[in-house]
Amino acid sequence: MKEKKKRGTPISLVFPKRMYVFIIPAIALFLTFWIIPVFQLFYYSVTNFNGVNYDYDFVGFKNYMTLFREGTLVNSIKNTLIYAVIMVLGSNLLGLVLAMALNVKLRGKAFFRTASYVPALFSAIVVGFIWSYVYMPESGMIASLMNTLGLDGSSFNVLGNYKTALYAIAIVEMWKAFGTTMIIYLAGLQTVDESLIEAGRIDGCTEWQLIRKIKLPLISATITINVILSIIGGLKAFDYAFIMTNGGPGKSTNTLMFTVYKIAFTDQMMGKASALSVVAFIVIIAITIFMLYFMNKREVEL
């Protein structure tokens, strides 16, 4: 709807032109802290910039070829994918099971909901230090429990074993994230019409059939949201590899983001780190788009 001034100039009652001035600060911030740095990232990836001295040279795709030749890229992508799969499956399955269990009439369910969400409230550094103690060999919580049960607690050293370290830190992030996925699943389950559940029970459906045939299809959009968020979080894994293992033992917990950090700030090879960041950016976008397409297709089929 428009109203005319006395001179005949139309003015919008919904969104006057002068209102566009208020989005200029947001656009300026977006350009400054997102668009320009992304273009700089692509530019530095084809140089030998060390992050300090701006007297650098153009080296073309040498940084990319070096990453492939050294095996750095393959190793970090492999570790990141393993980490993401464990984190996505674990946090979503645990969150969904808890949401199902806490979506029924249960005495004290408010307490259990709150208690399940508590791990998500802690910062990554606090969680990392807590679990470092839990995993500590000989005197840690798990090792002490093993000693109490008559087992050899001194042999328990998951963070010091290159075969188990990656799985150990992935479990930590899974533990921190399942509370968030549970809350989202719980919100989705509470939108399910109870009359549909009752109709299914009247028709003789078992509880498993009710979950598989009614509840899960009706919260398929919620599942998509949780899976995509978990995938993005898993592919950006950095905190626990830095806090708990510092990428070790060896390179067993070198995820993409940790490797970028190490190359950029430890080795001071910002150009090479930028090249790895570009690859990580492409990998994350590609996997996210594929999973979003796959999950949306599943929603239509359900």
C-alpha positions, 0 to 999 in steps of 0.5 A: 500500500502506498500513500501519496504526499501532497506533491504526488511523491509516493512513499512506501508504508511498508519499507521506506527507502530511507530504511535501507540506510540501516543495513549499510553497517551490516553490509560493511561488517559482512564485507570486512570480516567475510567477503574480503578475507575469503578473497585474500585466502584464495590470493595468499594460497598461490603465494609463499606469504609467511604471515609476517613479511609482505615481500612474498612471491607468486608461486602458482599451485606449488602449495597445493601440489606440496600438500598432496605430495607430502600426504598432509592433505590426505591424512588430515582429510581422513582424520577429519572424516573419521572424526565427523562420522563418529561425532555425527552418528554418536551425538545424533543417535544418543540425542534421539534416544534420550529425546524419545525417552524424555518425551513421555510422562516421567517423574523428574523428566525436567531434571533429566532434560537439564542434566543431559544438556549440562555438557553443552554449557561448558566451554571446549577448554573446560571439557578438554581438561576434564576429559584429559583427567578422565583419560589420564593413564594410571591415575585418571578416572577410568584407570582408577576404576580399572584398578578398583576392578582388579584390572591393569589401569596403567595399561590404559592410555588412549590419548597416547596410542595413535590407534585410539587417540582420534576416537577418544577425542571424537567421543569427547565432542560427541559427549558435549554435543548430544545435549544440543541434538537432544533439545532439538529432537525433543522440540521436534517430537513435541510437534507430533500430533498425539492423535496420530500416535493413539491411532497407531496404537489402536491399529495394533502398532508396537512402540518400535513401529510407532517410532519408525512409521510415525514419529521419525517421518514426522520429525524428518526436518528436525533430523536434517537440521541436526545432521547438517549442524553435526556434520559442519561441527565435525568437519571444523574439528579443532578444539580437542585435537589442540587441547588434549593431544596437540595433534599427536601422537604423531599425526594421528589427530591432525584434523583439517583445522588443526593442520591449518593452524599448525602450518600457519602459526607453528611453521609460519607458512601462511601461503601453504596454510591458505591453500589447505584452508581453500581445500577444507572450504571446498570439502566442507561445502561439497559434503554439506551440499551433498548431505543436504540434498540427500536428507531433503530427498529422504524427507520427500520420500518419507 
